[in-house]
Amino acid sequence: MIQRALAFLLAIFIWATLGADPVWADWTAPRSFSNADLTGRDFSGQELQGSELSNAKLERINLEGADLRGAVLSASVLTLANLRGADLTNALADQVKFEQADLSDAVLVEAILLRSTFDNAQIEGADFSEAILDKAQIRGLCQRASGVNSQTGIATRESLGCS
């Protein structure tokens, strides 16, 4: 048993010495912007997967095409934010102000959006499949839901369960 363990450790040492990068070498810790003021900043197309953006002031931020899968945006203000085509799959976005935000073609699959506000937000082509929303939110979003998401092929009305 000890011989196997030593052989395994020796193999890893030789492998690392020869310059092979372990799979986990590409992993970087999620970025944290909690309580930050990022008003007007440009994060378009950036990898922000798993990032912490809770309680942040994100007014007029540009997150177009950003990868926000699994990001935490709880209690943040995204008024007039550009989230066009952003991927918010599995994001925690409860109590967020998406007022006048552009969520066109965004992917919000399985996102938690409880008590978030979407006043005058653009949602054409947004995919809310399996997202957790209040009934009142769904009613309001269904009143203006239209389009089909270019990434998932799902209609916004269908993803919200609009009748």
Residue pairs with C-beta under 8 A, 6 or more apart in sequence:
16 22
30 48
30 49
30 50
30 51
30 52
30 71
31 48
31 51
31 52
32 51
32 52
33 51
33 52
33 53
33 56
34 52
34 53
34 54
34 55
34 56
35 54
35 55
35 56
36 53
36 56
36 57
37 56
37 57
38 53
38 56
38 57
38 58
38 61
39 57
39 58
39 59
39 60
39 61
40 59
40 60
40 61
41 61
41 62
42 61
42 62
43 61
43 62
43 63
43 66
44 62
44 63
44 64
44 65
44 66
44 82
45 64
45 65
45 66
46 63
46 66
46 67
47 66
47 67
48 63
48 66
48 67
48 68
48 71
49 67
49 68
49 69
49 70
49 71
50 69
50 70
50 71
51 68
51 71
51 72
52 71
52 72
53 71
53 72
53 73
53 76
54 72
54 73
54 74
54 75
54 76
55 74
55 75
55 76
56 73
56 76
56 77
57 76
57 77
58 73
58 76
58 77
58 78
58 81
59 77
59 78
59 79
59 80
59 81
60 79
60 80
60 81
60 82
61 78
61 81
61 82
62 81
62 82
63 81
63 82
63 83
63 86
64 82
64 83
64 84
64 85
64 86
65 84
65 85
65 86
66 83
66 86
66 87
67 86
67 87
68 86
68 87
68 88
68 91
69 87
69 88
69 89
69 90
69 91
70 89
70 90
70 91
71 88
71 91
71 92
71 93
72 91
72 92
73 91
73 92
73 93
73 96
74 92
74 93
74 94
74 95
74 96
75 94
75 95
75 96
76 93
76 96
76 97
77 96
77 97
78 96
78 97
78 98
78 99
78 101
79 97
79 98
79 99
79 100
79 101
80 99
80 100
80 101
81 98
81 101
81 102
82 101
82 102
83 98
83 101
83 102
83 103
83 106
84 102
84 103
84 104
84 105
84 106
85 104
85 105
85 106
85 150
85 151
86 103
86 106
86 107
87 106
87 107
87 151
88 106
88 107
88 108
88 111
89 107
89 108
89 109
89 110
89 111
90 109
90 110
90 111
91 108
91 111
91 112
92 111
92 112
93 108
93 111
93 112
93 113
93 116
94 112
94 113
94 114
94 115
94 116
95 114
95 115
95 116
96 113
96 116
96 117
97 116
97 117
98 116
98 117
98 118
98 121
99 117
99 118
99 119
99 120
99 121
100 119
100 120
100 121
101 118
101 121
101 122
102 121
102 122
103 118
103 121
103 122
103 123
103 126
104 122
104 123
104 124
104 125
104 126
104 147
105 124
105 125
105 126
105 147
105 149
105 150
105 151
106 126
106 127
107 126
107 127
107 149
107 151
107 152
108 126
108 127
108 128
108 131
109 127
109 128
109 129
109 130
109 131
109 152
110 129
110 130
110 131
110 132
111 128
111 131
111 132
112 131
112 132
113 128
113 131
113 132
113 133
113 137
114 132
114 133
114 134
115 134
116 137
118 137
118 140
118 141
123 141
123 144
123 145
123 156
124 146
124 147
124 156
125 146
125 147
125 148
125 149
125 150
125 156
126 145
126 147
126 149
126 156
126 159
127 149
127 151
127 152
127 154
127 156
127 159
128 141
128 156
128 159
128 160
129 152
129 154
129 159
131 159
133 141
133 160
138 160
138 161
138 162
141 160
141 162
142 157
142 160
142 162
142 163
145 156
145 157
145 160
145 162
146 156
146 157
147 155
147 156
148 154
148 155
148 156
149 155
149 156
149 159
